[in-house]
Amino acid sequence: MLSRLSELIWADWIWFPEGHGWSDFKDHDGKVFPKLPDLWATIPIAICFLVIRPIFERTVALPLASLLGVRDKQRLYVRPNPLLESHFCSTSKFPTQSSIESLSKQTGCSVRQVQRWFRRRRNQDRPSKIKKFREASWRFTFYLLAFFAGLAVLVDKPWFYDTKQVWEDFPKMPLLPSQYWYYMIELGFYLSLVFSVASDIKRKDFKEQIIHHVATISLISFSWLVNYIRAGTLVMLVHDASDYLMESAKMFNYAGWRRTCNFIFIMFAAVFIITRLIIFPFWIIHTTCVYPLSLYSPFIGFYFFNGLMFVLQALHIFWAGLILRMAVKFLPGNDIVEDERSDKEETESDDEVDGRERKEKPKNGHVQNGHALLNNNHSKTD
């Protein structure tokens, strides 16, 4: 029964257009074709990334942070209070006004002291600037190298200039050594991001990031499996084109280099919109979704691959919205772009504002869950 199920899953008609199948991937005459077992190489590559990353962050990112002037503010730690800690961990990190008053009576503390305790306790859980800078430095380095490596792989290929040629001789296009390493390293890096998700900084778009990583890994793996490699290399290059600009903007943001951060952010926003909202849908998706219909009848693999492409495009639109929100901060009176996905550390002066907003009708913004919405400035520049 299992063999029958395996035959059904790997049936040629599911993954290939009529007249083609897995038999086309047999090596011959010095020509090598992609195979499923090749993907096992990405696991040791991912492990190597996980080993290299902390070494890089200690030996490169930390000295660079010191050189650029990244400094963490001294944080005030809360005194242990089992009752408040229990409410913080099990009920809410942002207690309502009625909860604060109730906790005040139970602990014998004033309302202001309870507010301050929760504010400082939230700040304790927020990642430091140094940690953010180290993470951004690591990703910046990879994306920068990956982008130029991708250019080197594709610049002399005809499908880089005429995307329709990704289907020439499909699926019998032999695998090139440069394509092999480009795929293995990119896929290994995204696997390492999934493995390190527990220790990485969690942002407001955490779920979207997980969806993006899973969709990217599935897309890269599937395109390797059925030899959509030419299209896959174009997809990876388009994504790497803006990612290193995003990470560098974050680095200068954490260092307080306001003009530099804003200038790089403008470049990033322009490249992101051009590559993700113009080139990706109107050139690459058109090449993988519309043009093939003039060559082959649709098949299940065709729908699966393009379904993943549309998932990525939906995420691009979501992140473009965050970018436009950040672009508003370039209006007069705004000095620096803040990451729409990250929490802004709360200060002691916020206690006074918070207290007044609970007593008065708010004039700037709405009230949610009994307390004023915090200006948490959180795509794409973390």
C-alpha positions, -999 to +999 in steps of 0.1 A: +000+000+000+028+024+009+045+017-025+012+024-042+009+057-023+044+067-031+038+060-068+007+082-067+025+111-049+054+111-073+034+105-104+047+124-134+014+140-143+013+157-109+046+175-111+053+179-148+036+189-180+024+162-203+053+143-220+078+149-192+087+132-159+113+122-134+131+101-160+143+134-176+165+140-145+189+111-151+225+123-154+240+116-188+268+128-210+284+148-182+251+167-175+239+167-139+203+174-128+189+183-094+177+155-071+159+152-039+188+138-018+208+169-027+187+189-003+201+171+027+232+192+023+213+222+035+211+208+071+248+208+078+250+242+060+223+256+084+242+242+114+274+259+101+254+292+100+242+286+136+278+280+148+293+309+128+266+335+139+275+338+176+312+340+167+305+367+141+284+387+166+311+386+192+341+393+170+326+416+143+292+429+154+301+440+189+333+459+179+313+475+151+285+485+175+311+502+197+327+519+168+293+533+156+284+544+191+255+519+199+247+523+236+221+507+258+202+528+282+206+517+318+174+499+328+157+500+362+148+466+374+116+459+394+116+447+429+102+411+432+065+411+437+048+377+433+013+391+429+023+416+402+045+390+385+017+365+384-006+390+368+021+400+343+029+365+333-006+349+333-031+377+327-017+408+309+014+428+305-008+458+299-033+458+328-065+478+326-072+507+349-095+486+370-069+459+373-043+484+383-066+498+411-073+463+423-036+453+423-029+485+441-052+476+470-040+440+471-003+449+473-006+481+493+012+501+466-001+533+450-016+533+415+015+551+402+038+525+418+019+497+401+020+515+368+057+520+371+063+484+381+045+471+350+064+496+328+098+486+341+089+450+339+079+453+303+112+471+296+131+442+311+117+418+285+125+441+256+157+432+237+186+457+241+199+478+213+231+458+212+212+426+207+192+442+179+223+456+163+241+422+164+211+405+147+209+432+121+247+430+114+245+392+109+216+395+084+231+425+067+263+406+060+246+375+046+221+394+024+248+417+010+271+388+001+241+367-012+229+396-034+263+400-051+268+363-053+234+360-070+244+387-094+276+369-102+256+337-108+230+353-131+246+382-149+258+361-178+226+340-180+201+348-208+171+344-186+184+372-164+176+396-193+147+376-209+127+359-182+108+337-207+140+317-212+135+301-178+113+277-196+137+269-225+143+231-226+122+226-194+126+204-175+158+191-191+180+221-181+213+207-166+224+220-132+253+244-131+277+243-101+271+280-094+233+273-092+239+244-068+259+264-043+236+294-046+206+272-038+222+253-010+236+283+008+203+303+005+182+274+017+206+266+045+204+302+057+166+302+058+167+269+077+190+285+102+165+314+107+138+288+115+161+270+139+170+302+157+135+317+158+132+310+196+162+332+204+158+359+178+139+391+185+102+387+182+085+415+164+049+425+156+050+407+123+064+375+139+036+353+124+041+369+089+079+362+092+073+326+100+049+323+071+075+340+049+103+316+060+081+285+055+069+297+021+105+305+011+119+272+022+090+254+004+094+274-027+132+269-029+129+232-021+101+226-046+118+246-074+149+225-069+129+193-069+112+199-103+140+219-118+124+254-117+159+265-107+161+293-132+130+309-119+141+302-083+174+320-087+155+351-100+132+350-070+161+348-045+180+376-062+149+399-061+145+393-024+181+398-015+182+431-035+165+451-008+171+430+024+206+442+030+195+478+027+168+472+053+193+456+077+219+484+073+192+510+079+184+492+112+220+492+122+224+530+117+190+535+135+203+517+166+235+537+164+216+570+163+229+581+129+196+597+120+204+612+086+223+581+074+194+559+086+168+580+068+189+582+036+193+544+035+157+539+043+147+560+013+169+537-009+155+506+007+119+517+002+125+525-034+143+492-041+117+473-022+088+488-041+105+483-075+116+447-068+087+434-048+057+452-061+068+457-098+095+433-109+083+403-088+046+403-098+048+418-134+079+400-146+086+369-125+051+358-115+039+366-150+067+344-163+058+315-140+020+318-140+009+333-173+035+327-200+037+288-193+000+285-203+010+292-239+035+263-237+019+236-215-014+226-200-017+234-163-007+207-139-007+204-101+029+213-097+023+245-117-005+255-093+015+246-062+045+266-072+025+297-082+004+294-050+036+299-030+046+328-052+013+345-045+018+339-007+051+358-010+034+386-030+007+390-003+035+394+023+052+419+001+020+440+000+017+437+038+052+449+044+048+477+018+020+490+040+044+491+070+070+509+048+045+535+038+036+540+074+072+546+082+075+570+053+051+593+070+078+599+096+098+618+070+073+646+072+085+679+089+090+675+126+101+638+125+138+632+130+142+595+125+125+565+111+114+540+138+107+503+131+070+497+129+076+461+140+096+468+172+086+479+206+099+514+217+112+513+252+090+531+277+104+559+299+095+570+334+080+602+320+054+580+303+039+573+338+028+609+341+013+610+307-004+576+313-019+588+345-033+620+330-048+601+301-066+578+324-082+607+342-089+628+312-107+622+280-079+614+255-073+642+229-047+623+208-058+588+200-082+562+213-084+542+245-081+504+243-087+480+272-089+508+296-055+524+289-042+547+262-026+531+232+012+532+236+032+547+208+050+515+200+070+522+169+077+488+153+092+447+068+108+463+072+134+482+093+135+464+127 
